[in-house]
Amino acid sequence: MPTMTDRIDLTRVLDELGPGVAAGAAEHDAQDTFVAEHYDRLREARVFSALVPTEMGGGGATHREMCAFLRGLARACPSTALALSMHQHLVAAAVANHQAGRAGAALPEKVAAHELVLVSTGANDWLESNGTVEPVPGGYRVFAVKPFASGSPVADMMVTSAAFDGAEGGPQVLHFPVPLSAEGIELKDDWRTMGMRGTGSQTVRLDGVFVPEEAVVLRRPRAPFHPAFAVILTVAMPLISSVYRGTAERAGEIALEAARSRADDQLTQILAGELGNALTTAGIATDAMIDMAEGYAFTPSAALAADVLTRKTLAANASIAAATKALELAGGGGYFRKMGLERFLRDVQGARFHPLPEKKQHLFCGRLSLGLDPVTGAAPDQARKAA
């Protein structure tokens, strides 16, 4: 059984690990390699179990503290921070469910006991999920291709889902964890991207992977909105947005330093003011999401998901705008890789692609505000029950 542990001091951990993480960031970006040694340091500091309550054997960090840690870590290495946020949002969602009286204790207890590293595939799956599930004695065989599996080069377990069209009562999606050491798991080593190159977000292929019946933690109708996504979005988007906020802030710091020699120029002063506005907007939107998740004391609903998704879009757009303005402020020197700005500008672009991308967010929230089911194509009676 887990035992009570001391609370982790994430501020101290960041101070100790940040400089070393920053020193290796550019090399991983240039070589398209996963930030493995950064993960080693995080594991040694027990950061992967930081969000697990102390009574469950973890570090007892609050959701707000983890957002601040990821924001600071992104200033050192956005790829490390983003990959870590994918793990942390899974832990946060499980803790939120546990504290609300829903099933959720098993995952954080395992993370705390073994300092497990988790991989999420939920961003690309959304409500439909992908792949196929075949019933077999004792469980299921799963066939699927899951892209954007951040941290998978060194992770222990993947938390994923797959479509089960043959389920009694209609098509379902099954949610389950699966060890990355399981037979039938293949890591594709295909992560070659414009930015966030060190996250190791390669595609994972499941070729007949066996999932025991007891490993299935959630069954839901395929396509309609389900309150489980309100839990995930409410805890995940503040963590992820904090990464992009920190990325944009570091881009701004680099640009301001480069522009100080032109401080008397009025145009430079205006650009610095515009940069400040964009960073402030990103901060306001991100802080609002953090407030929504505070203490995990929220009631999951489609309306809450819409509020979070709206602020996620505002935070993403403002972070991207701030990094873009930073390049304008830095001038031609910012175009050179040696300044370091262009890496943060490339990395911040990833904010566009986390669920939901802007136009899909507009559709989800717009439909809901008009009194419609939030998900196009969902059966009205199913969507109303789920929301």
Phi and psi in degrees as a GROMACS rama.xvg file:
@    title "Ramachandran Plot"
@    xaxis  label "Phi"
@    yaxis  label "Psi"
@TYPE xy
-61.3284  148.7  PRO-2
-117.812  158.154  THR-3
-61.8066  133.515  MET-4
-123.933  166.384  THR-5
-71.8709  149.507  ASP-6
-68.7283  140.363  ARG-7
-79.3418  142.028  ILE-8
-101.471  93.9268  ASP-9
-69.001  -27.1792  LEU-10
-64.0027  -44.1712  THR-11
-65.3169  -42.279  ARG-12
-60.5689  -42.8183  VAL-13
-64.0155  -42.4845  LEU-14
-61.2071  -37.3792  ASP-15
-77.8994  -39.3876  GLU-16
-94.3458  -25.3749  LEU-17
-53.9279  -50.4698  GLY-18
-60.2279  -41.2931  PRO-19
-67.3298  -37.5761  GLY-20
-64.6088  -43.1943  VAL-21
-62.3155  -36.7867  ALA-22
-65.3906  -29.9319  ALA-23
-97.9976  -2.02786  GLY-24
-66.807  -46.7977  ALA-25
-63.9377  -36.7004  ALA-26
-65.7689  -42.623  GLU-27
-63.3967  -39.0906  HIS-28
-62.6678  -46.0607  ASP-29
-66.8257  -30.6552  ALA-30
-103.258  2.32015  GLN-31
56.1358  42.1968  ASP-32
-113.934  149.143  THR-33
-69.7447  146.833  PHE-34
-80.6228  57.8291  VAL-35
-61.2656  -45.0015  ALA-36
-69.1367  -26.6736  GLU-37
-66.73  -40.9322  HIS-38
-64.711  -36.2476  TYR-39
-59.1149  -44.2291  ASP-40
-66.5107  -40.1536  ARG-41
-64.4906  -37.5859  LEU-42
-67.4927  -42.9698  ARG-43
-61.439  -34.2043  GLU-44
-83.6928  0.169987  ALA-45
60.5122  39.2501  ARG-46
-74.897  -28.5504  VAL-47
-68.9927  -24.3578  PHE-48
-103.412  12.4998  SER-49
-60.9334  -37.2229  ALA-50
-81.0473  -10.7539  LEU-51
-72.7948  131.082  VAL-52
-55.4988  149.785  PRO-53
-61.7009  -34.265  THR-54
-69.2157  -12.7907  GLU-55
-103.124  7.82026  MET-56
95.2067  6.21455  GLY-57
-100.458  -167.871  GLY-58
-85.1322  -12.8569  GLY-59
71.9386  17.0836  GLY-60
-69.6587  147.068  ALA-61
-81.372  162.047  THR-62
-59.0508  -41.6642  HIS-63
-62.4052  -41.2405  ARG-64
-64.3729  -38.2846  GLU-65
-68.58  -37.4407  MET-66
-59.5498  -43.4235  CYS-67
-65.1515  -38.9107  ALA-68
-63.5676  -45.7807  PHE-69
-65.3771  -37.6455  LEU-70
-60.549  -45.6349  ARG-71
-69.2734  -38.5621  GLY-72
-65.1989  -34.1934  LEU-73
-64.7091  -29.0879  ALA-74
-64.3856  -30.2351  ARG-75
-84.4185  -47.7142  ALA-76
-156.537  101.936  CYS-77
-57.0362  -37.0704  PRO-78
-63.4654  -43.0193  SER-79
-62.4828  -44.6164  THR-80
-65.4897  -41.9111  ALA-81
-68.1804  -45.1024  LEU-82
-59.4023  -42.0058  ALA-83
-64.1248  -37.3427  LEU-84
-63.468  -30.2291  SER-85
-65.9873  -39.1355  MET-86
-66.9265  -48.7669  HIS-87
-65.2683  -32.2215  GLN-88
-71.1334  -28.2632  HIS-89
-67.0992  -43.1396  LEU-90
-63.8908  -44.2426  VAL-91
-61.841  -42.2543  ALA-92
-63.9451  -40.8194  ALA-93
-65.2392  -41.3081  ALA-94
-65.4059  -42.1216  VAL-95
-60.5795  -43.5406  ALA-96
-63.5677  -43.5642  ASN-97
-61.3404  -45.172  HIS-98
-68.6033  -23.4302  GLN-99
-89.6091  2.81383  ALA-100
87.9906  7.02223  GLY-101
-94.7466  163.902  ARG-102
-61.446  133.898  ALA-103
178.069  -6.50049  GLY-104
-72.1938  -30.9117  ALA-105
-60.4299  -44.3046  ALA-106
-65.7243  -53.0165  LEU-107
-62.2181  -32.4532  PRO-108
-64.2523  -39.7534  GLU-109
-66.9426  -40.1642  LYS-110
-60.8983  -45.1549  VAL-111
-67.1479  -38.3548  ALA-112
-69.2658  -32.9775  ALA-113
-125.115  5.00598  HIS-114
49.8204  49.2274  GLU-115
-68.109  147.005  LEU-116
-105.605  126.076  VAL-117
-105.998  152.779  LEU-118
-123.567  135.618  VAL-119
-107.714  145.142  SER-120
-123.418  13.3331  THR-121
-68.2517  -27.8914  GLY-122
-60.7265  -43.71  ALA-123
-80.8772  -24.6873  ASN-124
-75.4181  -43.1487  ASP-125
48.645  -139.868  TRP-126
-81.6147  -31.0329  LEU-127
-78.7051  -33.454  GLU-128
57.831  177.377  SER-129
-139.224  176.127  ASN-130
90.5847  -177.001  GLY-131
-135.921  150.685  THR-132
-121.101  130.248  VAL-133
-118.673  121.465  GLU-134
-65.6058  137.03  PRO-135
-139.148  165.15  VAL-136
-54.7961  125.077  PRO-137
85.5072  -3.8496  GLY-138
168.162  -134.796  GLY-139
-144.854  153.921  TYR-140
-105.331  130.25  ARG-141
-113.934  130.884  VAL-142
-121.472  118.652  PHE-143
-163.315  160.309  ALA-144
-124.282  119.254  VAL-145
-119.181  103.634  LYS-146
-81.3976  172.616  PRO-147
60.1733  41.7382  PHE-148
-90.6766  77.3275  ALA-149
-61.8671  133.633  SER-150
84.0894  1.35014  GLY-151
-63.1946  -25.4793  SER-152
-58.1976  -27.4589  PRO-153
-126.339  5.27072  VAL-154
-73  159.725  ALA-155
-97.8501  -35.6186  ASP-156
-144.789  141.064  MET-157
-107.76  131.667  MET-158
-103.979  113.913  VAL-159
-143.949  -168.993  THR-160
-154.014  168.124  SER-161
-156.308  151.894  ALA-162
-78.6873  136.956  ALA-163
-123.858  86.7155  PHE-164
-73.0041  -18.759  ASP-165
-92.7681  13.2415  GLY-166
-70.0674  147.681  ALA-167
-64.9329  131.809  GLU-168
92.1749  0.294792  GLY-169
119.888  169.755  GLY-170
-57.3409  137.192  PRO-171
-127.537  168.318  GLN-172
-120.675  129.532  VAL-173
-101.309  134.497  LEU-174
-110.999  136.613  HIS-175
-163.779  154.273  PHE-176
-91.1101  152.136  PRO-177
-145.013  131.248  VAL-178
-63.5185  139.836  PRO-179
-73.4409  -6.41783  LEU-180
-90.0334  -0.346332  SER-181
-66.6468  148.532  ALA-182
-63.4897  132.098  GLU-183
101.16  -4.08392  GLY-184
-88.4773  130.47  ILE-185
-130.398  126.761  GLU-186
-93.8854  124.045  LEU-187
-83.9561  -15.0939  LYS-188
51.0867  52.3035  ASP-189
-120.474  19.5554  ASP-190
-87.0242  91.2183  TRP-191
-128.596  104.598  ARG-192
-135.677  172.733  THR-193
-70.3635  -42.9726  MET-194
-140.755  179.301  GLY-195
47.9252  44.1992  MET-196
-71.8134  -18.8891  ARG-197
-94.5151  6.25736  GLY-198
-78.2277  -13.8382  THR-199
63.1468  33.6757  GLY-200
-83.3747  54.0207  SER-201
-75.4954  169.509  GLN-202
-81.4703  138.577  THR-203
-113.239  127.956  VAL-204
-105.388  129.659  ARG-205
-107.143  112.836  LEU-206
-112.837  85.792  ASP-207
71.4761  31.3847  GLY-208
-67.2613  131.713  VAL-209
-82.3314  128.824  PHE-210
-120.393  113.947  VAL-211
-63.0398  150.605  PRO-212
-53.2899  -42.2691  GLU-213
-71.6339  -12.504  GLU-214
-81.2628  -15.1997  ALA-215
-73.5433  117.762  VAL-216
-99.1209  -15.9697  VAL-217
-154.1  135.588  LEU-218
-121.229  132.283  ARG-219
-144.641  158.239  ARG-220
-61.851  142.253  PRO-221
-77.6982  129.765  ARG-222
99.829  -51.6829  ALA-223
-64.5393  154.765  PRO-224
-66.1646  140.544  PHE-225
-126.097  140.643  HIS-226
-55.4836  -23.1684  PRO-227
-57.228  -32.4822  ALA-228
-72.9101  -27.209  PHE-229
-67.1902  -36.5027  ALA-230
-64.1708  -50.1434  VAL-231
-60.8759  -49.4505  ILE-232
-62.3555  -40.873  LEU-233
-65.7491  -35.5781  THR-234
-90.5622  -29.6612  VAL-235
-79.2995  -44.5157  ALA-236
-63.7181  -36.9396  MET-237
-63.8506  -38.418  PRO-238
-64.9909  -48.4744  LEU-239
-66.4662  -43.7863  ILE-240
-65.5691  -29.9022  SER-241
-63.311  -33.9675  SER-242
-63.1368  -47.8478  VAL-243
-71.2931  -30.9683  TYR-244
-61.9122  -47.9158  ARG-245
-63.9161  -35.9338  GLY-246
-62.1527  -46.6171  THR-247
-66.0297  -37.0894  ALA-248
-63.9251  -40.303  GLU-249
-67.1774  -38.643  ARG-250
-59.1905  -41.6234  ALA-251
-64.3375  -39.4055  GLY-252
-63.0687  -43.2188  GLU-253
-62.5055  -43.1705  ILE-254
-66.8394  -42.8095  ALA-255
-62.7896  -39.0599  LEU-256
-63.5755  -40.626  GLU-257
-68.2843  -28.8924  ALA-258
-89.6421  -5.25636  ALA-259
-63.9668  -27.4658  ARG-260
-70.0425  -14.0261  SER-261
-113.435  24.8978  ARG-262
-60.8491  -25.3084  ALA-263
-82.5296  -7.87435  ASP-264
-80.2465  129.106  ASP-265
-65.3626  -38.8364  GLN-266
-62.7698  -40.0305  LEU-267
-61.215  -40.2206  THR-268
-63.8948  -40.7163  GLN-269
-65.1419  -44.9887  ILE-270
-61.3359  -38.2712  LEU-271
-64.9516  -37.3273  ALA-272
-66.3233  -40.3386  GLY-273
-64.7905  -39.5559  GLU-274
-59.6571  -44.6818  LEU-275
-61.2642  -39.4379  GLY-276
-63.3869  -43.7747  ASN-277
-65.0412  -42.6215  ALA-278
-64.5688  -37.9432  LEU-279
-64.8742  -41.89  THR-280
-62.0955  -44.0627  THR-281
-60.1937  -40.6484  ALA-282
-67.0137  -42.3363  GLY-283
-62.2279  -45.8775  ILE-284
-66.0293  -41.0429  ALA-285
-68.6859  -43.1855  THR-286
-61.3877  -36.3977  ASP-287
-62.1742  -40.1966  ALA-288
-67.3702  -39.1645  MET-289
-60.9664  -41.1989  ILE-290
-61.4464  -38.3067  ASP-291
-63.5518  -32.5916  MET-292
-92.6103  -3.22483  ALA-293
-55.3875  124.747  GLU-294
70.1575  5.56338  GLY-295
57.9196  19.6846  TYR-296
-93.6961  58.9377  ALA-297
-124.091  157.529  PHE-298
-103.595  115.548  THR-299
-65.78  135.214  PRO-300
-161.614  165.342  SER-301
-64.086  -36.0347  ALA-302
-64.0135  -41.9188  ALA-303
-64.084  -43.6691  LEU-304
-58.1486  -41.4999  ALA-305
-63.3982  -41.9831  ALA-306
-62.2742  -42.5468  ASP-307
-66.1179  -46.0844  VAL-308
-62.1344  -37.9016  LEU-309
-60.521  -46.0626  THR-310
-70.9302  -29.9067  ARG-311
-62.6595  -44.1821  LYS-312
-62.0517  -44.0033  THR-313
-61.2446  -43.5302  LEU-314
-65.9687  -43.1106  ALA-315
-63.0681  -48.6183  ALA-316
-62.7107  -39.4374  ASN-317
-69.9417  -37.9067  ALA-318
-64.3306  -44.0495  SER-319
-63.6966  -43.1142  ILE-320
-62.5085  -39.2074  ALA-321
-65.5943  -44.6621  ALA-322
-65.712  -36.5675  ALA-323
-66.3118  -41.4548  THR-324
-65.6724  -32.7421  LYS-325
-61.2707  -40.08  ALA-326
-65.0404  -41.3081  LEU-327
-62.6727  -40.9436  GLU-328
-66.3228  -41.2304  LEU-329
-67.1396  -28.9542  ALA-330
81.2115  -162.222  GLY-331
-58.5609  -28.5752  GLY-332
-62.5001  -27.859  GLY-333
-69.0027  -14.6603  GLY-334
-77.9167  -16.2984  TYR-335
-86.0733  134.942  PHE-336
-63.1207  -27.6238  ARG-337
-62.8876  -24.1676  LYS-338
-72.0013  -27.985  MET-339
90.2248  -8.5994  GLY-340
-69.9129  -41.312  LEU-341
-62.3734  -29.247  GLU-342
-65.5732  -42.4115  ARG-343
-69.3057  -33.888  PHE-344
-65.9573  -39.0798  LEU-345
-68.6925  -42.281  ARG-346
-64.2248  -37.0046  ASP-347
-67.6948  -19.7746  VAL-348
-62.8052  -23.2551  GLN-349
-62.0011  -18.9153  GLY-350
-59.0979  -23.668  ALA-351
-65.7631  -27.6729  ARG-352
-102.687  -6.92138  PHE-353
-74.25  151.388  HIS-354
-67.8298  139.415  PRO-355
-96.7177  142.061  LEU-356
-54.7187  157.481  PRO-357
-52.0919  -50.807  GLU-358
-68.1003  -35.5703  LYS-359
-68.3943  -34.5181  LYS-360
-64.321  -42.7625  GLN-361
-58.3723  -43.8587  HIS-362
-65.3131  -48.0749  LEU-363
-57.5413  -52.4489  PHE-364
-72.4533  -36.5302  CYS-365
-64.4712  -43.8755  GLY-366
-61.1332  -43.6314  ARG-367
-64.0068  -41.7667  LEU-368
-67.1151  -22.0563  SER-369
-92.3178  6.64274  LEU-370
83.0064  13.9493  GLY-371
-97.069  165.828  LEU-372
-61.72  139.042  ASP-373
-70.8585  -19.1234  PRO-374
-111.837  117.813  VAL-375
-58.7663  132.074  THR-376
90.6751  -10.0661  GLY-377
-72.1162  142.041  ALA-378
-63.4286  127.221  ALA-379
-53.9595  -43.7461  PRO-380
-67.5142  -37.5556  ASP-381
-67.2531  -43.649  GLN-382
-65.6457  -38.8975  ALA-383
-65.963  -41.3729  ARG-384
-63.9891  -40.8456  LYS-385
-67.9956  -37.2041  ALA-386
